[in-house]
């Protein structure tokens, strides 16, 4: 709604993981380099972890773009709430294995043959598992066993596990020690620093067509960093709402009052902020109370 008003050619703070808006902070550069190096060097297991909203999925999108450009076959599992049978079925579909996809035995035989053929031709194959912190023990164990597929030159299947910090804690459990030992590379994404937050916002606005932006002043930028704790997804949500509010008020510059209203509506929790407690006349409470009265009258 506000693109034309501010001079954008596209939405600068879209919540989808668009690699074209990738902000190359040092940690994101390092994470992407580790992912690519792990695949090219056939390291086997690579783990990517980080807090919610720090850009893990965007990193995986960049990796997929690289794999497509290099014509490297890969399977990408985005739903980690799977049984063992569902895991092998989805793996077979993604790699287009010519077998009975409901049979674990046939999937494994077909997968092994495909990996050997590709390895003989000097090509590698990748398995990307997002939200890996949600994987059940038996599925994680099956993934670990897939790393046994190897030849003298290295692992036949390169496995990327991406997930929240719970994945790191899960791997510290005694029953996961075999998997932990096989992880060759680890990278962790954290929230931005104050300077990185400002650079991130300016970068996204520049990508959307507004260079040298003055809509969000530097003082407000630091407050956005504090309230978002440097988490990119929260920064996007705050800035998108800021621009929408400024547009609605026909203002070319956002201010602290707008930010206060937005973060209150978003119910953000940050140091020094009182936890959200709805008052008795809060609209949601009133609406529920009214609905209940209508049902019983």
Secondary structure, 3 states (H helix, E strand, C coil): CCHHHHCCCCCCCCCCCCHHHCCCCHHHHHHHHHHHHHHHCCCCEEEEEECCCCCHHHHHHHHHHHHHHCCCEEEEECCCCCCHHHHHHHHHHHCCCCCCCCCHHHHHHHHHHHHHHHHHCCCCEEEEECCHHHCCHHHHHHHHHHCCCEECCEECEEEEEEECHHHHHHHCCHHHHHHHHHEEEEEEECCCCHHHHHHHHHHHHHHCCCCCCCCCCHHHHHHHHHHHCCCHHHHHHHHHHHHHHHHHCCCCCCCHHHHHHHHHHHCCCCCCCCCCCCCCCCHHHHHHHHHHHHHHC
